[in-house]
Amino acid sequence: MSPELDAKLCADYPLIFDITAAVDPDAPALLSSFAAWGFECGDGWYDLIDALCWNLQQATKNGGPQVVASQVKEKFGGLRFHVSAPSEEQIRMIELAETMSARLCEIRGNRGKLIQTNWVRTRCSEHEGGD
Ligand SMILES: [Zn+2]
């Protein structure tokens, strides 16, 4: 993801994208994959991640836990959004976003589909040939 969009998500959802959060309380120096690598996916999923985070924080305001991202990446053409200790409601929000990601071009966010070349990616017809 571009540095600008990465920074915007971190600024809008500082409690979810807390890169200082320790993965293991017993090993505070051990940072998460998210802290090390940031958003490991394309700009096309920015709106999807933004909408997901907005809903996750609404759930927190309504009494749910505060989730903290440990890894956000593309795998097999879909979004993988790993967080600490989500509620059942938050798990369902994440599952919906992950399902939708396989229908949205990872480059621009318009309608896409899973395509297989050397590996599986989600792309619209315009970006089918490229990465
Ligand atoms: Zn595209």
Backbone and ligand atoms as CSV (ligand in chain L), in Angstrom:
chain,resi,resn,atom,element,x,y,z
A,1,MET,N,N,0.854,-1.193,0.000
A,1,MET,CA,C,0.000,0.000,0.000
A,1,MET,C,C,0.888,1.240,0.000
A,2,SER,N,N,0.409,2.304,-0.644
A,2,SER,CA,C,1.224,3.514,-0.725
A,2,SER,C,C,1.436,4.103,0.671
A,3,PRO,N,N,2.557,4.760,0.901
A,3,PRO,CA,C,2.840,5.338,2.227
A,3,PRO,C,C,1.756,6.326,2.673
A,4,GLU,N,N,1.152,7.056,1.713
A,4,GLU,CA,C,0.120,8.045,2.064
A,4,GLU,C,C,-1.117,7.371,2.651
A,5,LEU,N,N,-1.590,6.304,1.976
A,5,LEU,CA,C,-2.790,5.618,2.469
A,5,LEU,C,C,-2.492,4.845,3.747
A,6,ASP,N,N,-1.320,4.265,3.826
A,6,ASP,CA,C,-0.879,3.570,5.036
A,6,ASP,C,C,-0.933,4.535,6.223
A,7,ALA,N,N,-0.372,5.728,6.029
A,7,ALA,CA,C,-0.332,6.724,7.110
A,7,ALA,C,C,-1.734,7.194,7.475
A,8,LYS,N,N,-2.618,7.291,6.478
A,8,LYS,CA,C,-3.978,7.766,6.754
A,8,LYS,C,C,-4.741,6.756,7.615
A,9,LEU,N,N,-4.622,5.480,7.285
A,9,LEU,CA,C,-5.293,4.463,8.100
A,9,LEU,C,C,-4.745,4.464,9.529
A,10,CYS,N,N,-3.435,4.574,9.659
A,10,CYS,CA,C,-2.821,4.587,10.996
A,10,CYS,C,C,-3.271,5.811,11.791
A,11,ALA,N,N,-3.446,6.955,11.101
A,11,ALA,CA,C,-3.876,8.177,11.788
A,11,ALA,C,C,-5.356,8.100,12.165
A,12,ASP,N,N,-6.159,7.485,11.297
A,12,ASP,CA,C,-7.603,7.413,11.551
A,12,ASP,C,C,-7.959,6.359,12.605
A,13,TYR,N,N,-7.151,5.315,12.686
A,13,TYR,CA,C,-7.444,4.217,13.627
A,13,TYR,C,C,-6.201,3.880,14.445
A,14,PRO,N,N,-5.746,4.832,15.258
A,14,PRO,CA,C,-4.474,4.631,15.973
A,14,PRO,C,C,-4.519,3.489,16.988
A,15,LEU,N,N,-5.708,3.160,17.479
A,15,LEU,CA,C,-5.785,2.089,18.467
A,15,LEU,C,C,-5.733,0.708,17.812
A,16,ILE,N,N,-6.225,0.614,16.576
A,16,ILE,CA,C,-6.149,-0.665,15.849
A,16,ILE,C,C,-4.739,-0.861,15.307
A,17,PHE,N,N,-4.180,0.229,14.724
A,17,PHE,CA,C,-2.853,0.117,14.104
A,17,PHE,C,C,-1.797,0.715,15.019
A,18,ASP,N,N,-1.706,0.127,16.190
A,18,ASP,CA,C,-0.733,0.559,17.188
A,18,ASP,C,C,0.536,-0.263,16.997
A,19,ILE,N,N,1.512,0.332,16.324
A,19,ILE,CA,C,2.705,-0.449,15.986
A,19,ILE,C,C,3.626,-0.648,17.174
A,20,THR,N,N,3.283,-0.034,18.306
A,20,THR,CA,C,4.114,-0.274,19.488
A,20,THR,C,C,3.551,-1.402,20.353
A,21,ALA,N,N,2.379,-1.904,19.956
A,21,ALA,CA,C,1.752,-2.961,20.758
A,21,ALA,C,C,2.583,-4.240,20.691
A,22,ALA,N,N,2.856,-4.797,21.841
A,22,ALA,CA,C,3.642,-6.024,21.904
A,22,ALA,C,C,2.760,-7.220,21.571
A,23,VAL,N,N,3.306,-8.150,20.837
A,23,VAL,CA,C,2.588,-9.378,20.509
A,23,VAL,C,C,2.451,-10.240,21.751
A,24,ASP,N,N,3.526,-10.277,22.507
A,24,ASP,CA,C,3.582,-11.114,23.695
A,24,ASP,C,C,3.953,-10.230,24.890
A,25,PRO,N,N,3.059,-10.131,25.878
A,25,PRO,CA,C,3.351,-9.270,27.032
A,25,PRO,C,C,4.641,-9.661,27.747
A,26,ASP,N,N,5.030,-10.933,27.614
A,26,ASP,CA,C,6.261,-11.378,28.260
A,26,ASP,C,C,7.509,-11.022,27.456
A,27,ALA,N,N,7.280,-10.609,26.192
A,27,ALA,CA,C,8.428,-10.237,25.343
A,27,ALA,C,C,8.114,-8.912,24.658
A,28,PRO,N,N,8.141,-7.821,25.405
A,28,PRO,CA,C,7.699,-6.524,24.872
A,28,PRO,C,C,8.484,-6.022,23.663
A,29,ALA,N,N,9.669,-6.545,23.461
A,29,ALA,CA,C,10.466,-6.084,22.318
A,29,ALA,C,C,10.025,-6.752,21.014
A,30,LEU,N,N,9.238,-7.814,21.129
A,30,LEU,CA,C,8.801,-8.558,19.948
A,30,LEU,C,C,7.618,-7.848,19.303
A,31,LEU,N,N,7.836,-7.236,18.144
A,31,LEU,CA,C,6.776,-6.498,17.472
A,31,LEU,C,C,6.011,-7.405,16.519
A,32,SER,N,N,4.807,-6.983,16.196
A,32,SER,CA,C,3.956,-7.782,15.316
A,32,SER,C,C,4.426,-7.694,13.871
A,33,SER,N,N,3.889,-8.588,13.067
A,33,SER,CA,C,4.135,-8.534,11.630
A,33,SER,C,C,3.638,-7.205,11.065
A,34,PHE,N,N,2.511,-6.711,11.590
A,34,PHE,CA,C,2.002,-5.422,11.112
A,34,PHE,C,C,2.989,-4.302,11.434
A,35,ALA,N,N,3.538,-4.322,12.633
A,35,ALA,CA,C,4.494,-3.277,13.016
A,35,ALA,C,C,5.716,-3.298,12.104
A,36,ALA,N,N,6.103,-4.494,11.693
A,36,ALA,CA,C,7.296,-4.622,10.854
A,36,ALA,C,C,7.022,-4.285,9.394
A,37,TRP,N,N,5.871,-4.676,8.886
A,37,TRP,CA,C,5.628,-4.610,7.433
A,37,TRP,C,C,4.481,-3.689,7.030
A,38,GLY,N,N,3.651,-3.249,7.958
A,38,GLY,CA,C,2.518,-2.396,7.597
A,38,GLY,C,C,1.468,-3.169,6.812
A,39,PHE,N,N,0.789,-2.463,5.903
A,39,PHE,CA,C,-0.272,-3.079,5.102
A,39,PHE,C,C,0.352,-3.788,3.901
A,40,GLU,N,N,0.309,-5.103,3.914
A,40,GLU,CA,C,0.912,-5.883,2.831
A,40,GLU,C,C,-0.140,-6.217,1.771
A,41,CYS,N,N,-0.743,-5.155,1.229
A,41,CYS,CA,C,-1.740,-5.345,0.178
A,41,CYS,C,C,-1.812,-4.051,-0.630
A,42,GLY,N,N,-2.580,-4.086,-1.727
A,42,GLY,CA,C,-2.634,-2.954,-2.638
A,42,GLY,C,C,-3.584,-1.852,-2.191
A,43,ASP,N,N,-3.465,-0.696,-2.858
A,43,ASP,CA,C,-4.292,0.471,-2.540
A,43,ASP,C,C,-5.776,0.236,-2.799
A,44,GLY,N,N,-6.104,-0.721,-3.676
A,44,GLY,CA,C,-7.501,-0.964,-4.027
A,44,GLY,C,C,-8.354,-1.417,-2.856
A,45,TRP,N,N,-7.738,-1.899,-1.821
A,45,TRP,CA,C,-8.495,-2.356,-0.652
A,45,TRP,C,C,-8.556,-1.311,0.450
A,46,TYR,N,N,-8.074,-0.098,0.154
A,46,TYR,CA,C,-8.098,0.954,1.182
A,46,TYR,C,C,-9.513,1.192,1.733
A,47,ASP,N,N,-10.484,1.390,0.841
A,47,ASP,CA,C,-11.853,1.675,1.307
A,47,ASP,C,C,-12.430,0.514,2.104
A,48,LEU,N,N,-12.136,-0.681,1.656
A,48,LEU,CA,C,-12.621,-1.870,2.362
A,48,LEU,C,C,-12.055,-1.909,3.791
A,49,ILE,N,N,-10.760,-1.671,3.924
A,49,ILE,CA,C,-10.111,-1.688,5.242
A,49,ILE,C,C,-10.612,-0.518,6.094
A,50,ASP,N,N,-10.798,0.640,5.447
A,50,ASP,CA,C,-11.312,1.820,6.157
A,50,ASP,C,C,-12.705,1.526,6.724
A,51,ALA,N,N,-13.588,0.958,5.903
A,51,ALA,CA,C,-14.952,0.655,6.351
A,51,ALA,C,C,-14.933,-0.412,7.448
A,52,LEU,N,N,-14.072,-1.403,7.281
A,52,LEU,CA,C,-13.955,-2.446,8.305
A,52,LEU,C,C,-13.529,-1.833,9.642
A,53,CYS,N,N,-12.501,-0.990,9.615
A,53,CYS,CA,C,-11.982,-0.409,10.855
A,53,CYS,C,C,-13.017,0.498,11.520
A,54,TRP,N,N,-13.760,1.233,10.699
A,54,TRP,CA,C,-14.806,2.091,11.258
A,54,TRP,C,C,-15.815,1.240,12.033
A,55,ASN,N,N,-16.210,0.129,11.439
A,55,ASN,CA,C,-17.166,-0.749,12.114
A,55,ASN,C,C,-16.565,-1.427,13.349
A,56,LEU,N,N,-15.313,-1.813,13.255
A,56,LEU,CA,C,-14.652,-2.435,14.416
A,56,LEU,C,C,-14.623,-1.463,15.597
A,57,GLN,N,N,-14.339,-0.179,15.301
A,57,GLN,CA,C,-14.287,0.811,16.383
A,57,GLN,C,C,-15.685,1.131,16.921
A,58,GLN,N,N,-16.702,1.086,16.044
A,58,GLN,CA,C,-18.075,1.267,16.532
A,58,GLN,C,C,-18.426,0.154,17.515
A,59,ALA,N,N,-18.020,-1.068,17.191
A,59,ALA,CA,C,-18.289,-2.201,18.083
A,59,ALA,C,C,-17.593,-1.993,19.428
A,60,THR,N,N,-16.399,-1.422,19.396
A,60,THR,CA,C,-15.674,-1.133,20.637
A,60,THR,C,C,-16.432,-0.092,21.461
A,61,LYS,N,N,-16.933,0.956,20.772
A,61,LYS,CA,C,-17.692,1.991,21.476
A,61,LYS,C,C,-18.947,1.421,22.106
A,62,ASN,N,N,-19.493,0.375,21.509
A,62,ASN,CA,C,-20.705,-0.257,22.034
A,62,ASN,C,C,-20.398,-1.369,23.034
A,63,GLY,N,N,-19.183,-1.376,23.557
A,63,GLY,CA,C,-18.853,-2.320,24.615
A,63,GLY,C,C,-17.976,-3.481,24.204
A,64,GLY,N,N,-17.634,-3.553,22.933
A,64,GLY,CA,C,-16.756,-4.636,22.464
A,64,GLY,C,C,-15.303,-4.364,22.820
A,65,PRO,N,N,-14.452,-5.359,22.622
A,65,PRO,CA,C,-13.026,-5.176,22.918
A,65,PRO,C,C,-12.349,-4.256,21.902
A,66,GLN,N,N,-11.223,-3.690,22.292
A,66,GLN,CA,C,-10.385,-2.925,21.357
A,66,GLN,C,C,-9.465,-3.912,20.649
A,67,VAL,N,N,-9.677,-4.082,19.353
A,67,VAL,CA,C,-8.800,-4.993,18.622
A,67,VAL,C,C,-7.542,-4.244,18.184
A,68,VAL,N,N,-6.441,-4.973,18.099
A,68,VAL,CA,C,-5.170,-4.426,17.626
A,68,VAL,C,C,-4.679,-5.322,16.495
A,69,ALA,N,N,-4.382,-4.717,15.357
A,69,ALA,CA,C,-3.948,-5.495,14.193
A,69,ALA,C,C,-2.568,-6.089,14.420
A,70,SER,N,N,-2.451,-7.380,14.127
A,70,SER,CA,C,-1.134,-8.007,14.206
A,70,SER,C,C,-0.586,-8.319,12.815
A,71,GLN,N,N,-1.492,-8.448,11.823
A,71,GLN,CA,C,-1.032,-8.663,10.453
A,71,GLN,C,C,-2.155,-8.312,9.479
A,72,VAL,N,N,-1.812,-7.542,8.440
A,72,VAL,CA,C,-2.769,-7.187,7.393
A,72,VAL,C,C,-2.086,-7.443,6.066
A,73,LYS,N,N,-2.578,-8.434,5.330
A,73,LYS,CA,C,-1.876,-8.806,4.096
A,73,LYS,C,C,-2.812,-9.450,3.098
A,74,GLU,N,N,-2.284,-9.577,1.886
A,74,GLU,CA,C,-2.964,-10.327,0.835
A,74,GLU,C,C,-2.415,-11.746,0.838
A,75,LYS,N,N,-3.334,-12.714,0.757
A,75,LYS,CA,C,-2.902,-14.106,0.624
A,75,LYS,C,C,-3.909,-14.847,-0.233
A,76,PHE,N,N,-3.438,-15.571,-1.240
A,76,PHE,CA,C,-4.305,-16.297,-2.183
A,76,PHE,C,C,-5.380,-15.385,-2.771
A,77,GLY,N,N,-5.014,-14.123,-3.015
A,77,GLY,CA,C,-5.935,-13.192,-3.655
A,77,GLY,C,C,-6.885,-12.488,-2.711
A,78,GLY,N,N,-6.870,-12.854,-1.434
A,78,GLY,CA,C,-7.817,-12.252,-0.489
A,78,GLY,C,C,-7.123,-11.528,0.647
A,79,LEU,N,N,-7.874,-10.631,1.265
A,79,LEU,CA,C,-7.367,-9.920,2.432
A,79,LEU,C,C,-7.315,-10.862,3.632
A,80,ARG,N,N,-6.227,-10.750,4.385
A,80,ARG,CA,C,-6.140,-11.445,5.678
A,80,ARG,C,C,-5.919,-10.358,6.723
A,81,PHE,N,N,-6.850,-10.269,7.644
A,81,PHE,CA,C,-6.836,-9.196,8.632
A,81,PHE,C,C,-6.797,-9.828,10.017
A,82,HIS,N,N,-5.604,-9.944,10.563
A,82,HIS,CA,C,-5.429,-10.620,11.844
A,82,HIS,C,C,-5.370,-9.601,12.971
A,83,VAL,N,N,-6.194,-9.809,13.994
A,83,VAL,CA,C,-6.216,-8.908,15.145
A,83,VAL,C,C,-6.199,-9.720,16.435
A,84,SER,N,N,-5.876,-9.025,17.513
A,84,SER,CA,C,-5.913,-9.647,18.826
A,84,SER,C,C,-7.354,-9.708,19.332
A,85,ALA,N,N,-7.726,-10.805,19.948
A,85,ALA,CA,C,-8.936,-10.961,20.755
A,85,ALA,C,C,-10.194,-10.234,20.279
A,86,PRO,N,N,-10.666,-10.505,19.051
A,86,PRO,CA,C,-11.923,-9.874,18.607
A,86,PRO,C,C,-13.133,-10.559,19.227
A,87,SER,N,N,-14.255,-9.819,19.315
A,87,SER,CA,C,-15.526,-10.421,19.739
A,87,SER,C,C,-16.096,-11.213,18.568
A,88,GLU,N,N,-17.145,-11.984,18.839
A,88,GLU,CA,C,-17.817,-12.728,17.759
A,88,GLU,C,C,-18.317,-11.761,16.682
A,89,GLU,N,N,-18.875,-10.628,17.132
A,89,GLU,CA,C,-19.372,-9.628,16.179
A,89,GLU,C,C,-18.237,-9.107,15.301
A,90,GLN,N,N,-17.099,-8.826,15.913
A,90,GLN,CA,C,-15.960,-8.302,15.157
A,90,GLN,C,C,-15.380,-9.357,14.225
A,91,ILE,N,N,-15.408,-10.617,14.644
A,91,ILE,CA,C,-14.943,-11.703,13.770
A,91,ILE,C,C,-15.792,-11.745,12.498
A,92,ARG,N,N,-17.114,-11.568,12.660
A,92,ARG,CA,C,-18.001,-11.597,11.484
A,92,ARG,C,C,-17.750,-10.400,10.567
A,93,MET,N,N,-17.441,-9.245,11.141
A,93,MET,CA,C,-17.099,-8.076,10.320
A,93,MET,C,C,-15.848,-8.353,9.492
A,94,ILE,N,N,-14.864,-8.941,10.127
A,94,ILE,CA,C,-13.601,-9.240,9.439
A,94,ILE,C,C,-13.833,-10.287,8.350
A,95,GLU,N,N,-14.661,-11.287,8.647
A,95,GLU,CA,C,-14.951,-12.327,7.650
A,95,GLU,C,C,-15.635,-11.730,6.418
A,96,LEU,N,N,-16.533,-10.780,6.647
A,96,LEU,CA,C,-17.220,-10.137,5.509
A,96,LEU,C,C,-16.204,-9.365,4.653
A,97,ALA,N,N,-15.336,-8.614,5.307
A,97,ALA,CA,C,-14.333,-7.836,4.570
A,97,ALA,C,C,-13.395,-8.767,3.796
A,98,GLU,N,N,-13.004,-9.868,4.415
A,98,GLU,CA,C,-12.107,-10.803,3.733
A,98,GLU,C,C,-12.802,-11.433,2.527
A,99,THR,N,N,-14.090,-11.728,2.674
A,99,THR,CA,C,-14.852,-12.299,1.553
A,99,THR,C,C,-14.990,-11.282,0.423
A,100,MET,N,N,-15.298,-10.040,0.783
A,100,MET,CA,C,-15.466,-8.990,-0.232
A,100,MET,C,C,-14.156,-8.705,-0.967
A,101,SER,N,N,-13.032,-8.858,-0.292
A,101,SER,CA,C,-11.742,-8.529,-0.911
A,101,SER,C,C,-11.494,-9.370,-2.165
A,102,ALA,N,N,-12.033,-10.581,-2.197
A,102,ALA,CA,C,-11.839,-11.456,-3.356
A,102,ALA,C,C,-12.707,-11.026,-4.535
A,103,ARG,N,N,-13.486,-9.950,-4.351
A,103,ARG,CA,C,-14.326,-9.425,-5.442
A,103,ARG,C,C,-13.926,-8.011,-5.835
A,104,LEU,N,N,-12.865,-7.476,-5.207
A,104,LEU,CA,C,-12.444,-6.098,-5.457
A,104,LEU,C,C,-11.002,-6.085,-5.946
A,105,CYS,N,N,-10.790,-5.426,-7.075
A,105,CYS,CA,C,-9.439,-5.314,-7.635
A,105,CYS,C,C,-8.499,-4.734,-6.572
A,106,GLU,N,N,-7.417,-5.455,-6.302
A,106,GLU,CA,C,-6.493,-5.021,-5.251
A,106,GLU,C,C,-5.744,-3.746,-5.649
A,107,ILE,N,N,-5.726,-3.446,-6.931
A,107,ILE,CA,C,-5.003,-2.257,-7.387
A,107,ILE,C,C,-5.862,-0.999,-7.284
A,108,ARG,N,N,-7.143,-1.074,-7.718
A,108,ARG,CA,C,-7.968,0.130,-7.737
A,108,ARG,C,C,-9.268,0.025,-6.964
A,109,GLY,N,N,-9.682,-1.145,-6.574
A,109,GLY,CA,C,-10.874,-1.261,-5.740
A,109,GLY,C,C,-12.169,-1.442,-6.498
A,110,ASN,N,N,-12.110,-1.407,-7.842
A,110,ASN,CA,C,-13.341,-1.671,-8.582
A,110,ASN,C,C,-13.593,-3.179,-8.649
A,111,ARG,N,N,-14.700,-3.548,-9.283
A,111,ARG,CA,C,-15.071,-4.958,-9.249
A,111,ARG,C,C,-14.000,-5.823,-9.913
A,112,GLY,N,N,-13.629,-6.868,-9.222
A,112,GLY,CA,C,-12.612,-7.768,-9.750
A,112,GLY,C,C,-12.967,-9.206,-9.448
A,113,LYS,N,N,-12.084,-10.085,-9.831
A,113,LYS,CA,C,-12.288,-11.497,-9.533
A,113,LYS,C,C,-10.936,-12.162,-9.341
A,114,LEU,N,N,-10.971,-13.344,-8.746
A,114,LEU,CA,C,-9.735,-14.089,-8.550
A,114,LEU,C,C,-9.225,-14.549,-9.902
A,115,ILE,N,N,-7.963,-14.284,-10.174
A,115,ILE,CA,C,-7.350,-14.805,-11.386
A,115,ILE,C,C,-6.074,-15.523,-10.995
A,116,GLN,N,N,-5.765,-16.566,-11.753
A,116,GLN,CA,C,-4.572,-17.338,-11.435
A,116,GLN,C,C,-3.583,-17.254,-12.571
A,117,THR,N,N,-2.422,-16.707,-12.283
A,117,THR,CA,C,-1.324,-16.751,-13.242
A,117,THR,C,C,-0.243,-17.597,-12.580
A,118,ASN,N,N,0.849,-16.985,-12.182
A,118,ASN,CA,C,1.822,-17.739,-11.385
A,118,ASN,C,C,1.336,-17.895,-9.951
A,119,TRP,N,N,0.499,-16.929,-9.535
A,119,TRP,CA,C,-0.105,-17.011,-8.220
A,119,TRP,C,C,-1.509,-16.438,-8.335
A,120,VAL,N,N,-2.285,-16.525,-7.259
A,120,VAL,CA,C,-3.664,-16.064,-7.291
A,120,VAL,C,C,-3.709,-14.611,-6.832
A,121,ARG,N,N,-4.408,-13.778,-7.610
A,121,ARG,CA,C,-4.578,-12.378,-7.256
A,121,ARG,C,C,-6.020,-11.991,-7.536
A,122,THR,N,N,-6.491,-10.893,-6.944
A,122,THR,CA,C,-7.800,-10.367,-7.287
A,122,THR,C,C,-7.611,-9.104,-8.108
A,123,ARG,N,N,-8.123,-9.146,-9.345
A,123,ARG,CA,C,-7.902,-8.059,-10.292
A,123,ARG,C,C,-9.152,-7.818,-11.131
A,124,CYS,N,N,-9.322,-6.579,-11.587
A,124,CYS,CA,C,-10.345,-6.274,-12.580
A,124,CYS,C,C,-9.752,-6.603,-13.958
A,125,SER,N,N,-10.592,-6.502,-15.006
A,125,SER,CA,C,-10.131,-6.877,-16.346
A,125,SER,C,C,-8.975,-5.985,-16.792
A,126,GLU,N,N,-8.991,-4.720,-16.352
A,126,GLU,CA,C,-7.941,-3.785,-16.753
A,126,GLU,C,C,-6.568,-4.171,-16.222
A,127,HIS,N,N,-6.548,-4.737,-15.039
A,127,HIS,CA,C,-5.276,-5.064,-14.377
A,127,HIS,C,C,-4.938,-6.555,-14.395
A,128,GLU,N,N,-5.677,-7.318,-15.199
A,128,GLU,CA,C,-5.492,-8.762,-15.190
A,128,GLU,C,C,-4.067,-9.183,-15.543
A,129,GLY,N,N,-3.447,-8.439,-16.472
A,129,GLY,CA,C,-2.117,-8.827,-16.929
A,129,GLY,C,C,-1.001,-8.407,-15.992
A,130,GLY,N,N,-1.231,-7.359,-15.228
A,130,GLY,CA,C,-0.137,-6.815,-14.421
A,130,GLY,C,C,-0.217,-7.215,-12.972
A,131,ASP,N,N,0.711,-6.702,-12.212
A,131,ASP,CA,C,0.710,-7.015,-10.781
A,131,ASP,C,C,0.304,-5.772,-10.021
L,1,ZN,ZN,ZN,-8.015,-3.163,-11.456
